[in-house]
Amino acid sequence: MSDRFDQILKQALAPDQTPDLRLNQKILNQVKEREEMKKRRKWVPGIVFSFVLVLAAGSGVAYAAYRLLTPEQTAERTGDEKLAQAFSGEDAVDINETQRFSEYDVTLMGIASGKDISQHLTEKNGEILNDRTYIVTAVARTDGASMPENVADEAYGDMRFFVSPLIQGCNPAQVNVITMDGVYTEFIQDDVLYRLTECSNIEMFADRTVYLCVSDETYYNEDAYNYDEATGEISRAEDYKGVNALFELPLDPALADPEAAEEYLAPLTGEGEDASEEDTYLLGSKEADEFMERVTPENIDQYAERIEDSVQTFGADEDNLMYKYTMEDGEHIARYIERAREFPDGKPGMSERIAYFHDEGGVESLKMTTLTLNTDGTVTAAVYIPK
C-alpha cells in the first residue's frame, strides 16, 4: 500500500471510441514505502476477481497496444530511464492482455526482470534489493469515465487495487507481493491509472505457473480467488462481484531455479512458529498502512514526532544522496535520495514521498523518513515516529 503522495502526469490521448469486449489478465511489503505518483513508490502492505468476457486475440490486444502507454513509456514517466531501457530490451516480455469487469478494464502490459535494471534503488532494513521483477499494469474505467486527477480527491483514495504475483503451489495468503518485498509506483494519465510494481525476481519460479492478480482491495482477498491445495492452482472466484483479474505470466521455464525458489519460500510458507510470526506481521502491516493513510506532509506533526538526533542536511550542490541513521536500539535506517525525483517542481517544502517501515509491532514500531527542500536549496532528512 499510501496515498496522498502522487504526482499525476497528464498527456493527451483520450480514446475516441471504446472497444467491444477486451481480452484476458498487481503487487508489493515489509518495509513499506507508501509513496508514489498518486506518485509514490509504495511498499506493498499485504496487498491483491467477476465474470470476465474474453475475445479472440485481436481487438482487445490491439486496443491496449494502441491506446495505452508502453511499459517503456510508463517507466520513463516514473523517472527511471534505466528501467525503460530494460523494458525495450530483448529479455523483457510485452503482453498487453486486457480483462474487462463491470466497472474497470485491467491490462497487463509487460514484465522485465533482472539484477540492477533500475536506477531507483529499493531498500529493506538498510539492504539494497537489486534482483527484481518489474510489472506494468493499467486500469481504466470500462465506461470511459474520468479518473480523479488530484491525489487530494476523495475519489482517488477510494480507488484501491491490489496487484501481486501469485505462485502455483503456494497459498496466496502467504506468498504475495507483500511478503515478496513488493513496492509500487503509480500515476494517472489520460484517465488511465498506471502502476509499476516491483518485487523479488519471480523467474526462479518459471517452472511452475506464475500468476498476476489485480483486485479491488488493499490486501489479498481470499473471497476473490480460489486456491486448490491439491494441485496448487489458483483461479478466480466466478461469483465475486468486484475486480478479480488473474493473468498467467509467460515466463521461460529455462530461467527456473528450483533450489533458490525452495530456499526463498521456506520462511514464507513455514508451519508453526514461523507461520504465526507471519500472521502477526501481516496484522501489524495492515494497522501501519491504515495509520499512514492519514499522514500527509501537511499534518505529519499531528500524528508523529521528529527524532531531532536523526536530522541531517545535505548541500544544495548535492544530487543523489544516501541518508543513514541508527536508532538508539541499533536499528539502521537508510533512504536513497534523488533530488529531482523528490522535488520535481523545485518548490521548497516537504516531499510528498513519505517512506515508512515497521516490524511485527505494527504502528508501535513504525518509522517514517521525510525529506524537505529548504529555500537555500539544501535538503533536510529526518526520521519520525508515531506520537
Secondary structure, DSSP 8 states (H G I E B T S, - for coil): ---S-----------SS--SS---------S----BTTBBEEE--S----------TTHHHHHHHHHS--HHHHHHHTT-HHHHHHHTSTTSEEEEEEEE-SSEEEEEEEEEEEES--SS-EEETTEEE-EEEEEEEEEEETT-------TTSHHHHH---EEEEEETTS-TTTSSTTTTT-EEEEEEETTEEEEEEEEE-GGGGTTS-EEEEEESSSS--TTTEEE-TTT--EEE-TT--S-EEEEE----GGG--HHHHHHHHHHHH--THHHHHHHHHHHHHHHHHHHHTT--TTTHHHHEEE-GGG-EEE-TT--EEEEEEE-TTS-EEEEEEEHHHH-TT--SEE-S--EEE--TTGGGG-EEEEEEE-TTS-EEEEEEEE-
